[in-house]
Amino acid sequence: MRQFYLLLFLIVGHTSFGQKISIVFESSLGAIDLREESSTIPKIEIENLKFYVGQITFLFKDKLVFYDQAYYLLDANDIASMSLSLEISNRLKYDEWRFTLGVDSATNDSGVQGGSLDPTKGMYWSWQSGYINFKLEGAFLRLKETQEFQYHLGGFLKEEQSAQRISFKCHNERNFLVHLNLEALLLEVIESKTDQLMSPGQDAVRLMSILQKSFSLKE
Amino acid sequence: MKKLLVLFIFGFVFFSFQKLEEALFVAPESWPEANYNFAANPLSKEKMLLGRALFYDPILSANNQISCASCHSQYTAFTHVDHQLSHGVFDSIGTRNAPALMNLAWHKSYMWDGAIRNLDMQSLAPISHPDEMGSSIEAVVHRLNQSPIYAKLSFDAFGDSTMTGAYTLKALAQFMLTLVSANSKYDLVKRGDTVFTSQEKRGYELFLANCNTCHLEPLFSTFDFANNGLELEPKLKDFGKMGITKNNCDSLQFKIPSLRNIEFSYPYMHDGRFSSIAEVLEHYTNGIRDSKTLAPSLESPIELSPNDKVDLTAFLLCLTDKEFLFNKEFSYPRNILLSPTKDY
């Protein structure tokens, strides 16, 4: 009988405490990777890819049913960081979920933060206030030379707000694989001959807007 | 009766603690409300002490030779004197005059160009600037975690003996918040504890008529930005706030410094080009360079006779706060940073 109650407790406990939702991020260079080396589109080597994902929200019929205000720092060189796990109520229904790519203005403007937002994570500008929302570093391997690139995209002040909201429709799935295709971003910086961008402004906003459309859900 | 007694004791303890909490940051009466968000970084004696140790410890710099206090010396209103531009690691020279640190809770932004919007984040700039401390917050935290001194201070302050970037910056901000200067002769006069001499009084009237728009009392700055008509220094080519906002309207706009403790905080201006108050007054009466972004209040020349300048200077000296400049609570924490030797 004692064992029965223990089992019942575990089942009831499990039901009411909820289930895990897994969100895994991956990235690729898209079709650029498949191209032949040419004078216009170089081969690309990625050294660092880091970005903030936060404010993960689940909705049902446009109404908020779950909100996690935390920010997560995803680092492509640290595979474990690319997998997020959330605990939500087992009975929760949702047909849409979204997240913020980058750090919102209010968090940027509210003093020093710890955890994944600790300035020691290398994602805070020291020469001015503000988090780097998205960091991509590497090199263009051109026919005659190697050109290093660095894109530190951020900005939270009026007209420089670069954080993006990204939404997906869904049907109560528990596991999501989110794909980031860097092709559009890289084609844009190759086209505009931008090898370095490390300050807030309209260029950063433009590149972050491109990234906003570069995330997709993979089956 | 018993209930009443318990209630009384509870109330006494509660209000005593509240009073202690308040005493950690004393905002002078009649001053405007501070801008700093204390709720996001609640003050404690332990955090302030940690911040004070960090402020005076060259461990923050790449070569372990430059502390915050190297450029922000207490006896000169927490700025440097003698040289125009700040000096940093490996004998490097910066591009700006170190600003005086005081009454920082009332500032709206930090640095001459307003690049930093929150006091918590201010220390990151000098820590990582190659011509100042030449380090990084990551390296600083690593060094702090090798030190038994900081393991204890961190535990006392945050209940965690492992320092983090957030702890480091919060503690530094807390110490800097304590640097309140509000006991100059001007303050005593305002509180009715003394009176100006006739010369100082005349200087005060001249100040109100000519300077108070930008250097608004009682903080002696609006902490806004203004182009005060300085010629662009050709080597530094420092355009001030425009360097951050990339907006032409902000060209040559620099943060208006407070005039408190001006007697001890020379040289003056963002590039330290003036070494005396007389030179500053000469600039405002005869040296204003007109430009599209010139402060409206300077479009008509300020007219001061030689006698006016002497009287105005007499008033400006009334902004010296020796209690602040020599307050032992703000000084080098010998008992923490100096290891005891056999001599002690």
Interface residues (C-beta under 8 A of the other chain):
Chain A: D109 S110 G111 V112 Q113 G114 D118 P119 T120 K121 G122 Y124 S126 W127 Q128 S129 G201
Chain B: N37 A40 N41 A115 I116 R117 N118 L119 D120 M121 L124 A125 I127 S128 H129 S136 I137 E138 V141 T164 G165 A166 Y167 L169 K170 A173 I244 K246
